[in-house]
Amino acid sequence: MNKPKIVVLGAGYAGLTATRKLAQKLSPEEAEIVLINRHNYHYEATWLHEVAAGTINHNQARYMISDVVNPKRVRLIYDTVVEVKTEDQRVVLENSEVEYDYLVFALGFVTNTFGIKGMEDNAFFIQDIDSARVIREHIEYKFAQYSSGESTDDSDLTVLVGGGGFTGIEFVGELAEKIPELCKKYDIPRNKARIINVEAAPSILPVFEEDLVAYAKKSLEDRGVEFRIGAAISECTEEGFIVGEDNELIKAGTSVWTGGVMGSPVLEKSGFEVFRGKVNVDADLRLPGSENVFIIGDCSWTMDKETGKPYPPTGQLATQEGAHVAENIKNALYGLPLTDFVFDDKGTVASLGISDGIGNIFNGVKLQGKPAAAMKKVVDDRTLLVVGGPKALLKKGKYRPF
Ligand SMILES: Cc1cc2nc3c(=O)[nH]c(=O)nc-3n(C[C@H](O)[C@H](O)[C@H](O)COP(=O)(O)OP(=O)(O)OC[C@H]3O[C@@H](n4cnc5c(N)ncnc54)[C@H](O)[C@@H]3O)c2cc1C
């Protein structure tokens, strides 16, 4: 009899965890495992704001998949997924096609501009290694042009960040470290370079309590970050953002949009029913009405039965879902019932640059300043260990003291 074939799409937190757990739980005689990813590396999506600001090198935020997954056990295919054809259990890739018995769909997030005019064409996005790298290079290019006299427009030294959520605030925190460095490198007075965060809502960082948000805002302002809170962006032009009711143009050399994400466009292309950019999955993480397709990580909404609301999409959630899917696929192969996913929330920590941060851990313990920054490094290292194993931690860990 043919072995069942399990195909995992995406080697992010969700897909890589699912693959490694499947390889641990199932012998080669029990199932064939295939992992498909666009690149031959996994990247730490939660570190991309550091890559974009240039406070870490992009190579620190990625590792080779073949270093943490045994290619003799798991067939690795580096290609782009175009579409899933559930009716004949087939995945269409740019360069080939693959059939499956079980499918784990874990293609992650893309930036959502909510249709804001000009955003797609004129703003940079933080969504993978290449897009983050381009931002770092662009900011530095603008400083170099100004320094050489090629540009005399002070607004070329402004970095404008749309969105005061997790990504936007962590990014301006890194910029508060990097911009003074660039000013020194290019002999530019620090007061000429601006970092401006624009947020339409009445507050930044909605996931944290008021006192932590106030701490974060003051800490960033003290280091030169300017906030435009309650200012909706109506358009992004080549020159910058148009904000507020009086259509003020805030000019910048670099405009970055971090205001929203949604699941992979492959979901819709495959005909899955999508709500606010993601699929509402069953409690056991399966696509509704499907026996053998699981959708996890940033591509799905998973309901918290206690609150009746979906869990916020995070790397932590994606990793736990990856492990749960592996267990459920094993159950399915053994003819056992599938179990419902329950999120074990270990807390949230946001960095505000290299040695500052805020956090809420272990159900209500609040952290700010250096302890939060240290905790963030612990979280980052733990993720390396859980998702990639000891090799990933040893090669890319942030355990060096700051
Ligand atoms: C700057 C930033 C900071 C963040 N900070 C935190 C944090 O502190 N804590 C936290 O918990 N969460 C954080 N998040 C959110 C977290 O990164 C996401 O929730 C998480 O990455 C989702 O994991 P995933 O496995 O679903 O998808 P991803 O990490 O997006 O992985 C998807 C994988 O699929 C691949 N892929 C995508 N499309 C295709 C295709 N068509 N074909 C082939 N391969 C494809 C990608 O290359 C990637 O390898 C942050 C996000 C950002 C951007």
The ligand as a Tripos MOL2 file, in Angstrom:
@<TRIPOS>MOLECULE
LIG
   53    58     1     0     0
SMALL
NO_CHARGES

@<TRIPOS>ATOM
      1 C1          8.2480   43.1430   12.2730 C.3       1 LIG1
      2 C2          7.3640   42.1180   12.9260 C.ar      1 LIG1
      3 C3          7.4620   41.8990   14.2950 C.ar      1 LIG1
      4 C4          6.6610   40.9290   14.8990 C.ar      1 LIG1
      5 N1          6.8150   40.7050   16.2350 N.ar      1 LIG1
      6 C5          6.1460   39.6870   16.8020 C.ar      1 LIG1
      7 C6          6.4090   39.3370   18.1630 C.ar      1 LIG1
      8 O1          7.1810   40.0150   18.8530 O.2       1 LIG1
      9 N2          5.7620   38.2740   18.6860 N.ar      1 LIG1
     10 C7          4.9110   37.4990   17.9470 C.ar      1 LIG1
     11 O2          4.4170   36.4920   18.4610 O.2       1 LIG1
     12 N3          4.6170   37.8050   16.6660 N.ar      1 LIG1
     13 C8          5.2110   38.8830   16.0750 C.ar      1 LIG1
     14 N4          4.9740   39.1760   14.7570 N.ar      1 LIG1
     15 C9          3.9750   38.3850   14.0060 C.3       1 LIG1
     16 C10         4.5890   37.0760   13.4970 C.3       1 LIG1
     17 O3          5.7700   37.3430   12.8030 O.3       1 LIG1
     18 C11         3.6060   36.3290   12.6040 C.3       1 LIG1
     19 O4          2.4120   36.1270   13.3270 O.3       1 LIG1
     20 C12         4.2130   34.9800   12.1900 C.3       1 LIG1
     21 O5          5.3350   35.2020   11.3560 O.3       1 LIG1
     22 C13         3.2350   34.0610   11.5010 C.3       1 LIG1
     23 O6          3.8910   32.8550   11.2550 O.3       1 LIG1
     24 P1          3.5110   31.9260   10.0150 P.3       1 LIG1
     25 O7          4.3030   30.6780   10.1510 O.co2     1 LIG1
     26 O8          2.0270   31.8280    9.8890 O.co2     1 LIG1
     27 O9          3.9810   32.7280    8.7180 O.3       1 LIG1
     28 P2          5.3510   33.3690    8.2480 P.3       1 LIG1
     29 O10         6.2740   33.5960    9.3590 O.co2     1 LIG1
     30 O11         4.9160   34.5420    7.4250 O.co2     1 LIG1
     31 O12         5.9750   32.2550    7.2800 O.3       1 LIG1
     32 C14         5.4150   31.9570    6.0220 C.3       1 LIG1
     33 C15         6.4270   31.2010    5.1820 C.3       1 LIG1
     34 O13         5.8160   30.8640    3.9400 O.3       1 LIG1
     35 C16         6.6330   31.2690    2.8400 C.3       1 LIG1
     36 N5          5.7500   31.6250    1.7250 N.ar      1 LIG1
     37 C17         4.8520   32.6290    1.6810 C.ar      1 LIG1
     38 N6          4.1840   32.6060    0.5200 N.ar      1 LIG1
     39 C18         4.6730   31.5720   -0.1960 C.ar      1 LIG1
     40 C19         4.3450   31.0040   -1.4520 C.ar      1 LIG1
     41 N7          3.3730   31.4890   -2.2280 N.pl3     1 LIG1
     42 N8          5.0310   29.9130   -1.8510 N.ar      1 LIG1
     43 C20         6.0190   29.3740   -1.0640 C.ar      1 LIG1
     44 N9          6.3340   29.8560    0.1220 N.ar      1 LIG1
     45 C21         5.6820   30.9420    0.5730 C.ar      1 LIG1
     46 C22         7.4170   32.4550    3.3810 C.3       1 LIG1
     47 O14         8.5960   32.6670    2.6270 O.3       1 LIG1
     48 C23         7.6640   32.0070    4.8130 C.3       1 LIG1
     49 O15         8.8030   31.1820    4.8860 O.3       1 LIG1
     50 C24         5.7210   40.1680   14.1230 C.ar      1 LIG1
     51 C25         5.6160   40.4150   12.7430 C.ar      1 LIG1
     52 C26         6.4110   41.3790   12.1420 C.ar      1 LIG1
     53 C27         6.3140   41.6110   10.6570 C.3       1 LIG1
@<TRIPOS>BOND
     1     1     2 1
     2     2     3 ar
     3     2    52 ar
     4     3     4 ar
     5     4     5 ar
     6     4    50 ar
     7     5     6 ar
     8     6     7 ar
     9     6    13 1
    10     7     8 2
    11     7     9 ar
    12     9    10 ar
    13    10    11 2
    14    10    12 ar
    15    12    13 ar
    16    13    14 ar
    17    14    15 1
    18    14    50 ar
    19    15    16 1
    20    16    17 1
    21    16    18 1
    22    18    19 1
    23    18    20 1
    24    20    21 1
    25    20    22 1
    26    22    23 1
    27    23    24 1
    28    24    25 2
    29    24    26 1
    30    24    27 1
    31    27    28 1
    32    28    29 2
    33    28    30 1
    34    28    31 1
    35    31    32 1
    36    32    33 1
    37    33    34 1
    38    33    48 1
    39    34    35 1
    40    35    36 1
    41    35    46 1
    42    36    37 ar
    43    36    45 ar
    44    37    38 ar
    45    38    39 ar
    46    39    40 ar
    47    39    45 ar
    48    40    41 1
    49    40    42 ar
    50    42    43 ar
    51    43    44 ar
    52    44    45 ar
    53    46    47 1
    54    46    48 1
    55    48    49 1
    56    50    51 ar
    57    51    52 ar
    58    52    53 1
@<TRIPOS>SUBSTRUCTURE
     1 LIG1         1 GROUP 0 **** ****
